[in-house]
Amino acid sequence: HKGTCDKLDPKPVYALTTVTDGVSETTVPGVTIAGLLKAPYAINVHKSTSDLKTYVACGNIAKAK
């Protein structure tokens, strides 16, 4: 999603695979970490595909300190 966990655009920019057993891995063609670092983005985990309005986790994409 564009934005940060504190101010998240509810419309996802990129679709990621569903989390299964605590794991999700997605490759988005043409998207790089460097590109994502040019604007604020966050990865958001929803409770389920039937309850997308409930977020259970969120992490900002940011440079390592």
For each residue, the residues with C-beta under 8 A, 3 or more apart:
1: 8 9 10 11 12 13 41 42 43 44
2: 8 9 13 39 40 41
3: 7 8 9 40 41 42
4: 7 8 40 42 60
5: 8 42 44 58 59 60
6:
7: 3 4
8: 1 2 3 4 5 42 44 58
9: 1 2 3 13
10: 1
11: 1
12: 1 15 16 44
13: 1 2 9 41
14: 26 28 31
15: 12 26
16: 12 24 26 43
17: 24 25 26
18: 24 49
19: 22 23 24 45
20: 23 24
21:
22: 19
23: 19 20
24: 16 17 18 19 20 45
25: 17
26: 14 15 16 17
27:
28: 14 31
29:
30:
31: 14 28 35 36
32: 35 36
33: 36 37 61
34: 37 38
35: 31 32 38
36: 31 32 33 39 41 61
37: 33 34 61 62 63
38: 34 35
39: 2 36
40: 2 3 4 60 61
41: 1 2 3 13 36 60 61
42: 1 3 4 5 8 58 59 60 61
43: 1 16 58 59 61
44: 1 5 8 12 55 57 58
45: 19 24 55 56 57 58
46: 49 51 52 53 54 55 56
47: 51 52 54 55 56
48: 51 52 54
49: 18 46 52
50:
51: 46 47 48 54
52: 46 47 48 49
53: 46
54: 46 47 48 51
55: 44 45 46 47 58
56: 45 46 47
57: 44 45
58: 5 8 42 43 44 45 55
59: 5 42 43
60: 4 5 40 41 42
61: 33 36 37 40 41 42 43
62: 37
63: 37
64:
65:
